[in-house]
Amino acid sequence: MQQLNKWLAMFGHISPDTSALWDQCRTDAHVHAWRVAHPEVSDDVVRAHVLQFIRYAQEQNHCVRCPGLAQCPHDITGQYVSLHCVPGDDGTPRIVEAQSPCSFAIAHDHGQRIRARIRSFYVDERALCNAYADDDMIARDLQRARAVEQVIDYVYDIKVHQRLPKKGLYFYGDFGTGKTFLASYMLFELAKLGYTGVIVFMPEFIEDLKRLMHDREALHETLRILRDTDMLVLDDIGAEQLNAWARDHVIGSLLNDRMQRKPTCYTSNQTLAGLEAHLRFTMRDGDDAYRGRRVFERIEPYVIPIEVRGANQRRHADHV
């Protein structure tokens, strides 16, 4: 549009038969290709709509040398002018403009819709935005190849059967092996299929529950989100400092509500046996095997354990 404004400033009040505009329009490759596709459009019709064709040519040339969506020079980012030939009232061809999204805008909007299906609590959202090809995830650390394959198979089964399974995944392994990344990858792939997801970093969530105890409305709304999402991921479970109320009345109640309806996934440095031992102990009450077992029984029967092996990826600049 800026270039078009320069033309307008140069020629003042432009008449349809301005020779300079006509020459630019007539010799433009994009206009020529359009006219080849619309042989019914005469020179007179093009002259009558010369400014529309100039703008069309300008934006087509921008798109050929596209600088990317963030630097799109068009009036509407990610949109370009398309021209259509329609019959006028007298039967003479008439040119009308329409705004059409480019492939980058379509991909961006699609990605936004996918990400809108995923919510995170206390988790770096960059983990949810990263996208890696399946073979790339394996190539970064061959030791976790089996874990990657299991996640891919899990998502594939959901896609084929068009429904979520009763069991979630339990990712466990050493520090920095990519457990949270694999869980986030799974959420992203499920979001492409239309499922909603939430990932919660457990150590900070348990700490925040102390505040939420005094804000019942916020607590109930948070738990509603966690209960109702299609796929819930409890990230780094086993690293939090539990109290009896959080364990029995928040986590236990949440899992009791979900276990027969929707799957829940977990990431942890603990094996399932280690998690059971962790759930038994609270800071105030000490060891309580019975109550710890009650919560554990809402986890262990409803997960598929996946060991994530490999090096500590956090020690690499491009870790995943």
C-alpha atoms as one frame of an Amber mdcrd trajectory, in Angstrom:
protein
   0.000   0.000   0.000   2.903   2.369   0.660   4.105   1.888  -2.895   0.593
   2.560  -4.170   0.443   5.750  -2.142   3.674   6.853  -3.794   2.013   6.391
  -7.182  -0.962   8.423  -6.044   1.268  11.203  -4.751   3.246  11.203  -7.970
   0.293  11.404 -10.314  -2.197  13.350  -8.178  -5.761  12.644  -9.355  -5.290
   9.539 -11.459  -7.519   8.749 -14.372  -8.037   5.134 -15.463  -5.989   5.581
 -18.631  -2.801   6.884 -16.967  -0.112   5.538 -19.248   2.601   4.982 -16.630
   0.307   2.882 -14.431  -0.956   1.008 -17.442   2.562   0.225 -18.640   3.569
  -1.060 -15.201   0.421  -3.147 -14.987   0.693  -4.521 -18.520   4.293  -5.660
 -18.124   3.960  -7.263 -14.689   4.364 -11.060 -14.764   1.701 -11.684 -12.120
  -0.867  -9.562 -13.913   0.010 -11.330 -17.165  -0.511 -14.738 -15.517  -3.859
 -13.562 -14.120  -4.990 -12.376 -17.548  -3.980 -15.664 -19.163  -6.283 -17.375
 -16.649  -9.068 -14.869 -17.470  -9.034 -14.365 -21.261 -12.510 -12.809 -21.118
 -11.074  -9.688 -19.480 -10.228  -7.023 -22.049  -7.649  -4.234 -21.892 -10.436
  -1.756 -21.269 -11.571  -3.642 -18.165  -8.016  -3.784 -16.850  -7.585  -0.043
 -17.479 -10.784   0.643 -15.568  -9.410  -1.298 -12.566  -5.752  -0.409 -12.965
  -5.209   0.570  -9.309  -6.546  -2.790  -8.172  -4.170  -4.569 -10.525  -1.242
  -2.427  -9.373  -1.937  -3.362  -5.762  -2.385  -7.009  -6.732   0.979  -7.001
  -8.544   2.710  -5.250  -5.662   1.510  -7.760  -3.076   2.240 -10.734  -5.299
   5.810  -9.493  -5.679   6.054  -9.071  -1.900   4.920 -12.663  -1.434   7.551
 -13.960  -3.845  10.216 -12.357  -1.634   8.326 -13.023   1.598  10.229 -11.670
   4.635   8.143 -13.781   7.007   4.872 -13.213   8.805   6.360 -10.928  11.464
   7.656  -8.518   8.793   4.766  -8.759   6.342   4.522  -5.391   4.506   0.848
  -5.763   3.594  -1.928  -3.659   5.108  -3.322  -6.761   6.828  -0.574  -9.032
   8.105  -0.637 -12.421   6.446  -3.327 -11.404   3.946  -2.886 -10.689   0.249
  -5.195  -9.248  -2.396  -6.767 -11.721  -4.799  -8.735 -10.556  -7.831 -11.866
 -12.202  -9.145 -13.794 -11.631 -12.354 -17.577 -11.450 -12.011 -20.242 -10.391
 -14.527 -21.524  -6.838 -14.090 -25.135  -5.759 -14.341 -24.691  -5.201 -18.091
 -22.870  -8.486 -18.568 -19.458  -6.818 -18.834 -16.729  -8.454 -16.708 -16.096
  -6.639 -13.430 -13.079  -7.034 -11.156 -13.608  -7.452  -7.397 -10.995  -7.686
  -4.659 -10.862 -10.179  -1.812  -8.405 -10.653   1.044  -6.924 -14.131   1.215
  -4.675 -15.576   3.970  -1.227 -16.719   2.935   0.160 -20.145   3.846   2.181
 -18.667   6.720  -0.910 -17.015   8.215  -2.903 -20.232   7.868  -0.142 -22.215
   9.594   0.166 -19.579  12.334  -3.588 -19.544  13.001  -3.654 -23.337  13.063
  -0.826 -23.365  15.590  -2.607 -20.781  17.726  -5.773 -22.878  17.786  -3.739
 -25.918  18.822  -1.902 -24.058  21.591  -5.182 -22.593  22.837  -6.249 -26.135
  23.726  -3.306 -26.501  26.134  -2.984 -24.712  29.453  -0.026 -24.748  31.787
   0.328 -24.006  35.485   3.851 -23.075  36.647   5.421 -24.684  33.551   7.630
 -22.831  31.057   5.356 -22.516  28.026   8.328 -22.763  25.681   8.209 -26.501
  26.356   4.744 -26.529  24.801   5.773 -24.517  21.740   8.799 -26.551  20.676
   8.195 -28.885  17.778  10.552 -31.648  16.732  10.232 -34.399  14.200  10.008
 -37.897  15.658  13.407 -38.937  14.322  14.950 -35.690  15.598  13.768 -36.411
  19.139  15.382 -39.829  18.951  18.577 -38.586  17.279  19.199 -36.076  20.092
  19.670 -38.990  22.485  19.427 -42.553  21.224  19.035 -43.835  24.782  15.499
 -42.464  24.913  14.465 -43.929  21.558  12.218 -46.536  23.187  10.411 -43.874
  25.240   9.817 -41.715  22.151   8.446 -44.713  20.250   6.051 -45.515  23.098
   4.686 -41.950  23.110   4.257 -42.002  19.334   2.409 -45.341  19.568   0.192
 -43.975  22.350  -0.843 -40.939  20.282  -1.296 -43.088  17.170  -3.697 -45.432
  18.989  -5.771 -42.442  20.104  -5.883 -41.175  16.539  -6.932 -44.551  15.157
  -9.583 -45.308  17.780 -10.719 -41.656  17.996 -11.015 -41.763  21.765  -8.812
 -41.388  24.816  -7.705 -44.545  26.644  -8.367 -45.158  30.326  -4.653 -45.250
  31.108  -2.238 -42.351  31.008   1.556 -42.468  30.847   3.992 -42.408  33.766
   7.332 -40.964  32.585  10.141 -41.661  35.026  13.900 -41.342  34.882  16.923
 -39.362  35.940  17.184 -35.568  35.927  16.996 -33.789  32.573  16.313 -36.783
  30.333  13.356 -35.069  28.616  10.356 -36.362  30.555   8.527 -33.027  30.616
   9.344 -32.463  26.968   7.874 -35.828  25.952   4.735 -35.116  27.991   4.429
 -31.680  26.364   4.983 -33.214  22.936   2.176 -35.658  23.655  -0.172 -32.804
  24.694   0.688 -30.891  21.523   0.014 -33.912  19.308  -3.311 -34.569  21.077
  -4.263 -30.910  20.677  -3.877 -31.375  16.925  -6.572 -34.043  17.233  -8.864
 -31.623  19.082  -8.220 -32.679  22.692  -7.640 -30.198  25.498  -4.724 -30.572
  27.885  -3.298 -29.122  31.091   0.199 -29.546  32.520   0.887 -28.669  36.166
   4.298 -28.355  37.825   3.577 -30.121  41.089   6.136 -28.579  43.493   4.878
 -25.043  42.845   1.253 -26.134  42.653   1.419 -27.699  46.132   3.029 -24.531
  47.490   0.341 -22.391  45.855  -2.387 -24.488  47.459  -1.501 -22.808  50.755
  -2.696 -19.526  49.241  -5.673 -21.104  47.512  -6.893 -22.501  50.833  -8.015
 -18.950  51.640  -9.555 -18.331  48.201 -12.134 -21.070  47.786 -13.485 -19.680
  44.517 -10.040 -19.703  42.884  -9.360 -23.188  44.279 -12.605 -24.615  42.939
 -12.051 -23.043  39.520  -8.494 -24.395  39.321  -9.615 -27.891  40.287 -12.508
 -27.714  37.815 -10.030 -27.021  35.018  -7.850 -29.933  36.115 -10.835 -32.280
  36.455 -12.426 -31.437  33.121  -9.462 -31.260  30.749  -9.148 -34.218  28.377
  -5.533 -34.948  29.290  -3.924 -33.861  32.555  -0.161 -34.024  33.156   1.144
 -33.769  36.736   4.739 -32.749  36.131   7.564 -33.684  38.519   5.293 -35.485
  40.973   7.302 -36.817  43.887   9.392 -33.636  44.172   6.745 -31.671  46.108
   6.604 -31.320  49.897   3.252 -32.828  50.760   0.854 -31.991  53.517  -2.076
 -34.225  54.416  -4.705 -31.787  53.115  -3.056 -31.410  49.702  -2.496 -35.154
  49.368  -5.871 -36.433  50.602  -8.336 -33.679  49.760  -6.826 -32.130  46.638
  -4.718 -34.705  44.787  -6.718 -37.690  46.048 -10.054 -36.065  45.237  -8.847
 -34.907  41.814  -7.563 -38.340  40.825 -10.633 -40.061  42.227 -12.770 -37.914
  39.937 -10.643 -38.528  36.841  -9.615 -42.169  37.168 -12.747 -43.657  35.592
 -13.373 -40.815  33.143 -10.190 -39.382  31.695  -6.495 -40.318  31.621  -3.848
 -38.592  33.712  -0.141 -38.602  32.903   2.827 -37.985  35.184   6.510 -37.157
  35.018   8.772 -38.033  37.910  12.299 -38.813  39.016  10.712 -41.556  41.119
   9.813 -45.057  40.025   6.249 -46.052  40.888   7.548 -47.795  44.005   9.429
 -44.653  44.971   6.315 -42.543  44.395   4.292 -44.793  46.702   6.869 -44.283
  49.448   6.782 -40.522  48.829   2.978 -40.355  49.090   3.045 -42.061  52.500
   4.969 -39.240  54.137   3.807 -35.706  55.000   5.762 -33.037  56.839   3.333
 -32.807  59.742   1.982 -36.325  60.168   5.022 -38.350  59.152   4.523 -41.841
  57.719   0.928 -42.774  56.924   0.972 -45.924  54.797  -2.811 -46.213  54.575
  -3.531 -42.722  53.256  -0.533 -42.801  50.963  -1.731 -46.099  49.538  -5.215
 -44.670  48.923  -3.789 -41.990  46.627  -1.321 -44.394  45.006  -4.186 -46.760
  44.120  -5.622 -43.913  42.037  -2.377 -43.674  40.082  -0.627 -47.009  39.583
  -3.488 -49.038  38.026  -4.218 -46.213  35.564  -0.803 -45.603  33.995   1.631
 -47.200  31.588   5.179 -46.765  32.980   7.714 -45.367  30.500  11.351 -45.127
  31.532  13.098 -42.177  29.906  16.804 -42.864  29.737  19.601 -40.663  28.518
  21.965 -37.845  29.343  20.974 -34.714  31.251  19.775 -32.527  28.377  19.721
 -29.403  30.546  23.485 -29.334  30.271  23.156 -28.662  26.528  22.232 -25.228
  25.147  19.490 -26.646  22.893  18.194 -29.131  25.441  14.843 -30.889  25.016
